[in-house]
Amino acid sequence: MTLFEELQARGLIAQVTSEDEIGELINNGKATFYIGFDPTADSLHVGHYMALSLMKRLQMAGNKPIALVGGGTGMVGDPSDRTDLRTMMTVETIDYNCECFKKQMSKFIDFSEGKALMVNNADWLRDLNYLEFIRDIGVHFSVNKMLAADCYKTRMETGLTFLEFNYMIMQAFDFYELFNTYGCNVQIGGNDQWSNMLAGTELIRRKLGKDSHAMTITLLLNTEGNKMGKTASGAVWLDENKTTPFEFYQYWRNVDDGDVINCLKQMTFIPLDEIAIMESWQGEELNQAKELLAFELTSLVHGADVAEQSRDTSRELFSSGGAADMPSVELTKDDFTDSNIDILAVLVKSGLCTSRSDARRAVEQGGVEVNGVRIEEISTSFSTDDLYADGIIVRRGKKNYRRVLVQ
């Protein structure tokens, strides 16, 4: 099986502009490809993970990745799949987020000895002369064709700003710049990027001639799996300070039964023939597959030692009620009133609930346990003595745990 065939078998490819050409390039390690990451937060999240793991797969086959950080496009914000305008960020925030991205990407991509590049499109977008840009680049874009693109449809219903309207041209210019400067001949993106990516291919063809089109191939990453990386409280982050390794492990350990096999195919490096054996698994065997998924992903993001620790903690927690090394929160005596703290405050201060009203609902719905005992009354309280030594283990729902202690 060739690399391209394996990507297809894993469900990672949705569309390409030329299957034969893309197969020839990546199978023979001839692709210089890029994926863009707009710095909308100070951490990458699971939505980025599939792109990063795909970059790793292609690099392992001899292809050269370009990680494009959107210090320029991030000042506009991609309107794709959006119903509102993205929050405007300061240049300082964007630059800080870009630096955070670089550190995390290095866990997946080998940047040594010219094996990969990390580029920031702020280098060519922030100092553009607007009149020169629209005369040189904008003239190649049809407004009618742009408005028909899927990436603008949702925003057209609620009000597409002229700021966002520029995003497609900017992304197309990114590919043009990377093609000219670094010999980038492949662009990779999610399903929602199809129109933007085709615009980049078309821009190169128009600017450099039809012969260039053969070297501007669009590989479209199937991002169905990316939609999974969400929780009720937000994204599952790759930064351990935002989502602890244990929480990250538990998220994947508890994925829906119907998603396990696809996640193993698309997000791990386990051979397909091994995954095929698991497709018929049910019950306890399926739980073993979930544990394998959680271990593999946690290893890739946080390291094998941390993954082993998270797995051991999970097994101990759910087999005997233990809680060694689970996420913990330390309270101070200032958090207590007359040496006592009620369960609602514990839930809020531990981060298991967002407010006292949220905590009240959780208790009233029977979704809160302390040390394995369901909390029935919102007036339940704990003393400082209760939280000394090993503290208390607080659970909200089936998956969210905290050990709460006193400093």
Sequence and secondary structure as in RCSB ss.txt:
>XXXX:A:sequence
MTLFEELQARGLIAQVTSEDEIGELINNGKATFYIGFDPTADSLHVGHYMALSLMKRLQMAGNKPIALVGGGTGM
VGDPSDRTDLRTMMTVETIDYNCECFKKQMSKFIDFSEGKALMVNNADWLRDLNYLEFIRDIGVHFSVNKMLAAD
CYKTRMETGLTFLEFNYMIMQAFDFYELFNTYGCNVQIGGNDQWSNMLAGTELIRRKLGKDSHAMTITLLLNTEG
NKMGKTASGAVWLDENKTTPFEFYQYWRNVDDGDVINCLKQMTFIPLDEIAIMESWQGEELNQAKELLAFELTSL
VHGADVAEQSRDTSRELFSSGGAADMPSVELTKDDFTDSNIDILAVLVKSGLCTSRSDARRAVEQGGVEVNGVRI
EEISTSFSTDDLYADGIIVRRGKKNYRRVLVQ
>XXXX:A:secstr
  HHHHHHHTT EEEES HHHHHHHHHTT  EEEEEE  SSSS BHHHHHHHHHHHHHHHTT EEEEEE TTGGG
T   TT SS      HHHHHHHHHHHHHHHTTTS  GGGS EEEETHHHHTT  HHHHHHHTGGG  HHHHHTSH
HHHHHHHH   HHHHTHHHHHHHHHHHHHHHH   EEEE GGGHHHHHHHHHHHHHHH GGGGGG EEEEE  GG
GGG EETTEE BSSTTTS HHHHHHHHHT  GGGHHHHHHHH    HHHHHHHTT  HHHHHHHHHHHHHHHHHH
HH HHHHHHHHHHHHHHHHH   TT  EEEE GGG BTTEEEHHHHHHHTTSSSSHHHHHHHHHTT EEETTEE 
  TT EEEHHHHSTT EEEEETTTEEEEEEE 
